[in-house]
């Protein structure tokens, strides 16, 4: 009727054994985009152009008879009754990815309740959606929620579940973006997408990867990420990776791309696994961050202080839960920064030796004397005197050639002045620090074949350096 919007009503529809073909072409365009007519502005502008003598080959020709609704400016009113879907198939091909990827969705059965292009009171009415089927013949697929295909702007609230999707067929994607194909693994996904009429998207993506195993690097791949280490960091002792990817944004933002955001989140997770592995481990084991990547020591000492034990306990637990990981410990020391402190520690060690010798000469057992001993302030003068007597150093003498009596402070100063401090001594200190950490982790029942002692490092002058052993992870 002239002046009135066209109306279309479909009371009830059943699609049985239907088939759909979805193709992503080499240029990234989806074939379904060709089903959408040009927008009204483009059609009107084309109609206003003077006719050419002959259209160019392949140019779009818009018949005047096809434009009544564009010219009237009235949107059609479309009402669709319940739609039943029975045993449908969707065949998907991605030719944008090299090598190409294809996937089949089958046994698609479900229903979509009635919906309309008319929005009463300005708010689109969402239809109930229920769809179940199979992905690649092995994985179960379920989509439940509310949607209106005719709503403008888009509005939906849906949840999707995929269980046990075999991952090797996805190798074309992992080769393109990570440089490695997939040899084995399964994927289960729980997603929830809420799109408000304002265009605001809130989404959750719970991804569970089971027994994910990457192959060797593919030569000539456009990218290469150390995904094997990432898998070792993310997998628990059962070979399961459990990831939550919350996403939000506005669909009205031209820069917003859901696929790019999901990919960016995953890549960032892999990069974090490589560049800050201890932060990733800490998030699963009570925090701690990158501070777990090193163990602090007192200047000149290789004795583990009580404070680092909590961090090392977290590291031990993380390694226990991730049996594919190996740990390397590298001790460090600095001659310039630790010279005086090293001398003090060596002198204290000599006093401990004198105390142990005295205990063995008395009634103490070997076990008691061999235990970790402390030196109290009250014991220092006597022990220093014993160390001084035993020391093979030049000692002050009077005119008669008799050894001079020295005060405690004088003996201490003379002993300290005669304790050598060399680069070799610093390397040995660094080695002892690495051994202390390795032994502590081994005592937490970690297999020694997964613990390695790296080459000790003597650090040159560096104001930011502090005495420590550094930890690194590998698969």
C-alpha positions as CSV (number, residue, x, y, z in Angstrom):
1,X,0.0,0.0,0.0
2,X,1.5,3.4,-1.0
3,X,2.6,5.4,2.0
4,X,2.6,2.4,4.3
5,X,5.6,0.3,5.4
6,X,5.6,-3.2,3.8
7,X,4.8,-6.0,6.2
8,X,6.0,-9.6,6.3
9,X,4.7,-12.2,8.6
10,X,5.9,-15.8,8.9
11,X,3.8,-17.6,11.6
12,X,5.8,-20.8,11.9
13,X,8.8,-22.2,10.2
14,X,10.6,-25.6,10.3
15,X,14.0,-26.0,8.8
16,X,14.8,-29.7,8.4
17,X,18.1,-31.0,7.1
18,X,19.2,-27.5,6.3
19,X,22.6,-26.6,5.1
20,X,24.7,-23.4,5.3
21,X,28.1,-22.6,3.8
22,X,30.3,-20.0,5.5
23,X,33.5,-18.9,3.8
24,X,36.2,-16.5,4.8
25,X,37.8,-15.5,1.6
26,X,41.5,-14.7,1.0
27,X,40.8,-11.0,1.5
28,X,39.2,-11.7,4.9
29,X,35.6,-11.0,3.7
30,X,32.9,-13.4,4.7
31,X,30.6,-14.7,1.9
32,X,27.5,-13.9,4.0
33,X,28.3,-10.2,3.8
34,X,27.3,-10.5,0.1
35,X,23.7,-11.2,1.2
36,X,23.3,-7.7,2.7
37,X,22.0,-5.1,0.3
38,X,23.8,-1.8,0.0
39,X,22.7,0.8,2.5
40,X,20.1,3.3,1.6
41,X,22.5,6.2,1.3
42,X,24.6,4.3,-1.1
43,X,21.6,3.3,-3.2
44,X,20.2,6.9,-3.3
45,X,23.6,8.3,-4.3
46,X,23.9,5.8,-7.1
47,X,20.4,6.6,-8.3
48,X,21.3,10.3,-8.4
49,X,24.2,9.8,-10.7
50,X,23.7,10.4,-14.5
51,X,23.4,7.1,-16.4
52,X,26.6,5.9,-18.1
53,X,26.6,4.7,-21.7
54,X,27.5,1.2,-20.5
55,X,28.2,-0.2,-17.0
56,X,31.6,-1.4,-16.3
57,X,32.2,-5.2,-16.2
58,X,31.4,-6.4,-12.7
59,X,29.8,-3.2,-11.6
60,X,26.6,-3.4,-9.4
61,X,23.5,-2.3,-11.3
62,X,20.6,-1.4,-9.0
63,X,17.2,-1.6,-10.8
64,X,14.8,1.2,-10.0
65,X,12.0,-1.3,-9.3
66,X,14.0,-2.7,-6.4
67,X,14.0,0.6,-4.4
68,X,10.5,1.4,-3.3
69,X,11.2,1.0,0.4
70,X,14.4,3.1,0.0
71,X,12.5,5.9,-1.7
72,X,9.7,5.9,0.9
73,X,12.1,5.8,3.7
74,X,9.9,3.3,5.6
75,X,11.4,0.3,7.2
76,X,9.5,-3.0,6.6
77,X,7.7,-4.6,9.6
78,X,8.8,-8.2,9.9
79,X,7.2,-10.7,12.3
80,X,8.6,-14.2,12.5
81,X,6.9,-17.0,14.4
82,X,8.7,-19.8,16.1
83,X,11.4,-21.4,14.1
84,X,12.3,-25.1,14.5
85,X,15.7,-26.3,13.5
86,X,16.2,-30.0,12.8
87,X,19.4,-31.8,11.9
88,X,21.1,-28.9,10.2
89,X,24.7,-28.6,9.0
90,X,27.0,-25.7,8.7
91,X,30.3,-26.1,6.7
92,X,32.9,-23.5,7.5
93,X,36.0,-22.7,5.4
94,X,38.7,-20.2,6.2
95,X,40.7,-19.4,3.1
96,X,42.3,-16.4,4.8
97,X,44.5,-18.7,6.9
98,X,47.3,-20.5,5.1
99,X,47.1,-23.5,5.1
100,X,43.3,-23.4,4.9
101,X,41.1,-24.5,7.7
102,X,37.7,-26.1,7.5
103,X,35.2,-27.2,10.1
104,X,31.8,-28.9,10.2
105,X,28.9,-28.3,12.5
106,X,26.3,-31.0,12.3
107,X,23.1,-32.4,13.9
108,X,22.1,-28.8,14.7
109,X,18.7,-29.1,16.3
110,X,16.8,-26.5,18.4
111,X,14.3,-23.7,18.3
112,X,14.0,-19.9,18.2
113,X,10.8,-18.4,19.6
114,X,8.9,-15.6,17.8
115,X,10.6,-12.3,17.2
116,X,9.8,-9.1,15.4
117,X,11.6,-6.1,13.8
118,X,9.2,-3.9,15.8
119,X,10.5,-2.7,19.2
120,X,7.6,-2.0,21.5
121,X,8.3,1.0,23.8
122,X,11.6,1.4,22.0
123,X,13.1,-1.9,23.3
124,X,13.7,-4.9,21.2
125,X,11.9,-8.1,22.3
126,X,14.4,-11.0,22.5
127,X,13.5,-14.5,21.4
128,X,14.5,-17.6,23.3
129,X,17.2,-19.5,21.5
130,X,18.0,-23.2,22.1
131,X,20.5,-25.0,19.8
132,X,22.4,-28.2,20.2
133,X,24.7,-30.1,17.9
134,X,28.1,-31.5,17.2
135,X,31.4,-29.8,16.1
136,X,33.7,-31.7,13.9
137,X,31.7,-34.9,14.7
138,X,33.3,-35.3,18.1
139,X,32.6,-32.2,20.3
140,X,29.2,-31.4,21.7
141,X,27.8,-27.9,21.1
142,X,25.1,-26.1,23.0
143,X,23.9,-22.5,22.7
144,X,21.2,-21.1,25.0
145,X,19.9,-17.6,25.6
146,X,18.0,-14.8,24.0
147,X,18.5,-13.0,20.7
148,X,16.6,-11.0,18.1
149,X,18.2,-11.3,14.6
150,X,16.1,-8.3,13.4
151,X,16.9,-6.0,16.3
152,X,18.7,-2.7,15.5
153,X,20.9,-2.1,17.4
154,X,22.0,-5.6,18.1
155,X,21.0,-7.0,21.5
156,X,21.6,-10.5,22.8
157,X,22.2,-12.6,25.9
158,X,23.6,-16.0,25.1
159,X,25.7,-18.7,26.6
160,X,27.6,-21.3,24.6
161,X,29.2,-24.6,25.6
162,X,31.6,-26.7,23.6
163,X,33.0,-29.9,25.1
164,X,36.0,-32.0,24.0
165,X,36.8,-30.3,20.6
166,X,39.9,-32.0,19.1
167,X,42.6,-29.4,18.7
168,X,44.9,-30.7,15.9
169,X,42.6,-29.5,13.1
170,X,43.2,-25.9,14.4
171,X,46.9,-26.2,13.5
172,X,46.6,-23.7,10.6
173,X,45.7,-21.0,13.2
174,X,48.5,-21.9,15.6
175,X,51.1,-22.1,12.8
176,X,50.1,-18.6,11.6
177,X,50.1,-16.9,15.0
178,X,52.5,-19.1,17.1
179,X,54.7,-20.9,14.5
180,X,53.9,-24.4,15.9
181,X,51.2,-26.9,14.9
182,X,49.2,-28.9,17.4
183,X,50.0,-32.6,17.8
184,X,47.4,-33.4,20.5
185,X,44.8,-31.9,22.8
186,X,41.2,-31.1,23.4
187,X,39.3,-27.9,24.0
188,X,36.3,-27.2,26.2
189,X,34.8,-23.7,26.3
190,X,32.1,-21.9,28.3
191,X,31.2,-18.5,26.9
192,X,28.6,-15.9,27.9
193,X,27.9,-12.8,25.8
194,X,25.7,-10.0,26.8
195,X,25.2,-7.1,24.4
196,X,23.0,-4.2,25.5
197,X,21.1,-2.0,23.1
198,X,23.7,0.7,23.9
199,X,26.3,-1.5,22.2
200,X,28.1,-2.3,25.5
201,X,29.5,-5.9,25.4
202,X,30.3,-7.9,28.5
203,X,31.7,-11.4,27.8
204,X,33.3,-14.2,29.8
205,X,35.3,-16.9,28.2
206,X,36.3,-19.9,30.3
207,X,38.7,-22.0,28.3
208,X,39.9,-25.5,29.4
209,X,42.7,-27.1,27.3
210,X,43.5,-30.7,28.0
211,X,46.8,-32.4,27.1
212,X,47.7,-29.6,24.7
213,X,50.9,-30.6,22.9
214,X,52.6,-28.5,20.3
215,X,54.9,-29.8,17.5
216,X,58.2,-28.5,16.5
217,X,58.6,-25.0,15.0
218,X,57.3,-24.8,11.4
219,X,60.0,-23.2,9.2
220,X,58.7,-20.2,7.3
221,X,55.8,-19.5,9.7
222,X,55.0,-15.8,10.0
223,X,55.4,-15.9,13.7
224,X,57.1,-18.0,16.4
225,X,56.3,-18.0,20.1
226,X,57.9,-20.3,22.7
227,X,54.5,-22.0,23.3
228,X,56.0,-25.2,24.7
229,X,57.3,-23.3,27.7
230,X,54.0,-21.4,28.0
231,X,52.1,-24.8,28.1
232,X,54.5,-26.1,30.7
233,X,53.9,-23.0,32.9
234,X,50.1,-23.0,32.5
235,X,49.4,-26.8,32.7
236,X,48.7,-28.4,36.0
237,X,50.0,-31.9,37.0
238,X,47.1,-33.4,35.0
239,X,48.0,-31.6,31.8
240,X,45.0,-29.2,32.1
241,X,45.1,-25.5,31.4
242,X,42.2,-23.5,32.8
243,X,42.0,-19.9,31.6
244,X,39.3,-17.2,32.2
245,X,39.2,-14.4,29.6
246,X,36.8,-11.6,30.7
247,X,36.2,-9.1,27.9
248,X,34.2,-5.9,27.7
249,X,33.9,-3.0,25.3
250,X,31.6,-1.1,23.0
251,X,30.5,-2.4,19.7
252,X,30.0,1.2,18.6
253,X,33.7,1.8,18.8
254,X,35.1,1.4,15.3
255,X,38.4,0.2,16.8
256,X,36.7,-2.5,18.8
257,X,37.3,-6.0,17.3
258,X,36.2,-9.0,19.5
259,X,38.4,-11.5,17.6
260,X,41.5,-9.2,17.9
261,X,40.9,-8.7,21.6
262,X,40.6,-12.4,22.3
263,X,43.7,-13.1,20.3
264,X,45.5,-10.2,22.0
265,X,44.6,-11.5,25.5
266,X,45.8,-15.0,24.6
267,X,49.1,-13.7,23.1
268,X,49.6,-11.5,26.1
269,X,49.1,-14.5,28.3
270,X,51.8,-16.4,26.4
271,X,54.1,-13.5,26.4
272,X,53.7,-13.1,30.2
273,X,54.4,-16.8,30.6
274,X,57.7,-16.2,28.9
275,X,58.8,-12.8,30.1
276,X,57.4,-13.0,33.7
277,X,56.8,-16.6,34.4
278,X,56.9,-16.2,38.2
279,X,54.1,-13.6,38.1
280,X,52.0,-16.2,36.3
281,X,52.8,-18.9,38.8
282,X,52.2,-16.5,41.7
283,X,48.7,-15.7,40.5
284,X,47.8,-19.4,41.0
285,X,49.6,-19.8,44.3
286,X,48.8,-16.8,46.5
287,X,50.6,-13.9,44.9
288,X,54.2,-12.8,45.1
289,X,54.9,-11.9,41.5
290,X,58.4,-11.5,40.1
291,X,59.8,-11.3,43.6
292,X,59.7,-15.2,43.5
293,X,62.3,-15.1,40.7
294,X,65.1,-14.4,43.1
295,X,66.2,-15.2,46.7
296,X,67.8,-12.6,48.8
297,X,70.9,-13.1,51.1
298,X,72.6,-10.9,53.6
299,X,75.8,-9.2,52.4
300,X,78.7,-11.6,52.4
301,X,76.6,-14.6,53.5
302,X,75.3,-17.8,51.8
303,X,72.9,-18.6,54.6
304,X,69.2,-18.6,53.7
305,X,67.4,-16.0,55.8
306,X,63.9,-16.9,57.2
307,X,62.1,-14.4,55.0
308,X,62.7,-16.0,51.6
309,X,61.4,-19.4,52.8
310,X,57.8,-18.4,52.2
311,X,58.6,-17.5,48.6
312,X,60.6,-20.6,48.0
313,X,57.7,-22.7,49.4
314,X,55.4,-21.2,46.7
315,X,58.0,-22.0,44.1
316,X,58.3,-25.5,45.3
317,X,54.5,-26.0,45.3
318,X,54.3,-24.5,41.8
319,X,57.0,-26.8,40.5
320,X,55.3,-29.8,42.2
321,X,52.0,-29.0,40.4
322,X,53.8,-28.5,37.0
323,X,56.0,-31.6,36.5
324,X,57.1,-30.4,33.0
325,X,59.0,-27.5,34.4
326,X,62.7,-27.5,35.3
327,X,64.4,-24.9,37.6
328,X,67.9,-23.4,37.3
329,X,69.4,-21.6,40.2
330,X,72.3,-19.1,39.6
331,X,74.1,-17.6,42.6
332,X,75.5,-14.1,42.4
333,X,78.1,-12.1,44.4
334,X,79.9,-8.8,44.1
335,X,83.5,-8.2,45.3
336,X,83.0,-4.4,45.5
337,X,79.7,-4.5,47.3
338,X,80.5,-7.4,49.7
339,X,84.2,-7.1,50.6
340,X,83.8,-5.9,54.2
341,X,80.7,-8.0,54.9
342,X,82.4,-11.1,53.5
343,X,85.3,-10.5,55.9
344,X,82.9,-10.2,58.8
345,X,81.2,-13.4,57.8
346,X,84.5,-15.3,57.5
347,X,85.6,-14.1,60.9
348,X,82.3,-15.2,62.5
349,X,82.7,-18.6,60.8
350,X,86.2,-18.9,62.4
351,X,84.6,-18.2,65.8
352,X,82.0,-20.8,65.2
353,X,84.8,-23.3,64.4
354,X,86.5,-22.5,67.7
355,X,83.2,-22.9,69.6
356,X,82.7,-26.3,68.0
357,X,86.2,-27.4,68.7
358,X,85.7,-26.5,72.4
359,X,82.4,-28.4,72.5
360,X,84.1,-31.6,71.1
361,X,86.9,-31.2,73.6
362,X,84.3,-31.2,76.4
363,X,81.4,-33.5,76.9
364,X,79.3,-32.5,73.7
365,X,78.5,-35.2,71.2
366,X,79.5,-35.0,67.6
367,X,75.8,-34.4,66.7
368,X,75.6,-31.5,69.1
369,X,78.8,-29.9,67.9
370,X,77.8,-30.5,64.3
371,X,74.5,-28.6,64.7
372,X,74.1,-25.0,63.5
373,X,75.7,-22.9,66.1
374,X,75.3,-19.2,67.0
375,X,77.8,-17.0,68.6
376,X,76.5,-14.7,71.4
377,X,77.9,-11.3,72.1
378,X,79.2,-12.5,75.5
379,X,81.2,-15.2,73.8
380,X,82.9,-13.0,71.2
381,X,86.0,-11.8,73.3
382,X,87.1,-15.4,74.3
383,X,86.4,-16.8,70.8
384,X,88.2,-14.0,69.1
385,X,91.2,-14.6,71.3
386,X,91.3,-18.3,70.3
387,X,91.0,-17.4,66.7
388,X,93.8,-14.9,67.0
389,X,96.1,-17.4,68.7
390,X,95.5,-20.0,66.0
391,X,95.8,-17.4,63.1
392,X,98.9,-17.7,61.0
393,X,99.5,-14.0,60.6
394,X,102.2,-11.5,61.5
395,X,101.4,-10.4,65.1
396,X,102.7,-7.3,66.9
397,X,105.6,-8.0,69.3
398,X,107.4,-5.8,71.9
399,X,111.1,-5.0,71.9
400,X,111.9,-8.3,73.6
401,X,110.1,-10.2,70.8
402,X,107.2,-11.3,72.9
403,X,103.7,-11.1,71.4
404,X,102.0,-8.0,72.5
405,X,98.7,-8.2,74.4
406,X,95.9,-6.7,72.2
407,X,92.4,-5.6,73.1
408,X,89.4,-7.4,71.5
409,X,88.9,-4.6,69.1
410,X,92.6,-4.6,68.0
411,X,92.5,-8.4,67.5
412,X,89.4,-8.1,65.4
413,X,90.8,-5.4,63.3
414,X,94.0,-7.3,62.7
415,X,92.2,-10.5,61.8
416,X,89.9,-8.7,59.4
417,X,92.8,-7.0,57.7
418,X,94.4,-10.4,57.0
419,X,91.3,-12.2,55.6
420,X,91.8,-12.3,51.8
421,X,88.9,-11.4,49.5
422,X,89.3,-12.3,45.8
423,X,87.2,-12.8,42.8
424,X,87.6,-16.5,43.3
425,X,86.2,-16.1,46.8
426,X,83.2,-14.2,45.4
427,X,82.5,-16.9,42.9
428,X,82.6,-19.5,45.6
429,X,80.2,-17.4,47.6
430,X,77.9,-17.2,44.6
431,X,78.1,-21.0,44.2
432,X,77.2,-21.5,47.9
433,X,74.2,-19.3,47.5
434,X,72.9,-21.3,44.5
435,X,73.5,-24.6,46.4
436,X,71.6,-23.3,49.5
437,X,68.5,-22.6,47.3
438,X,68.8,-25.8,45.4
439,X,69.2,-27.8,48.6
440,X,66.1,-26.1,50.1
441,X,64.0,-26.9,47.1
442,X,65.2,-30.5,47.0
443,X,64.3,-30.8,50.7
444,X,60.7,-29.9,49.6
445,X,60.6,-33.3,47.8
446,X,61.2,-31.9,44.4
447,X,63.1,-34.4,42.1
448,X,66.7,-33.4,41.9
449,X,66.7,-34.2,38.2
450,X,64.5,-31.1,37.7
451,X,66.8,-28.8,39.7
452,X,69.9,-27.4,38.1
453,X,72.8,-25.2,39.4
454,X,73.7,-22.6,36.8
455,X,77.1,-21.0,36.4
456,X,77.7,-18.6,39.3
457,X,78.0,-14.9,38.4
458,X,80.5,-12.3,39.9
459,X,78.7,-9.0,39.5
460,X,80.7,-5.8,38.7
461,X,79.8,-2.5,40.3
462,X,76.1,-2.0,40.1
463,X,74.2,0.2,42.6
464,X,70.9,-1.6,41.9
465,X,72.3,-5.0,42.6
466,X,71.6,-6.8,45.9
467,X,73.0,-10.2,47.1
468,X,70.8,-12.9,45.7
469,X,70.4,-16.2,43.8
470,X,68.4,-15.9,40.6
471,X,65.8,-18.5,39.5
472,X,64.8,-19.3,36.0
473,X,62.3,-21.8,34.5
474,X,62.5,-24.0,31.4
475,X,60.5,-26.9,30.0
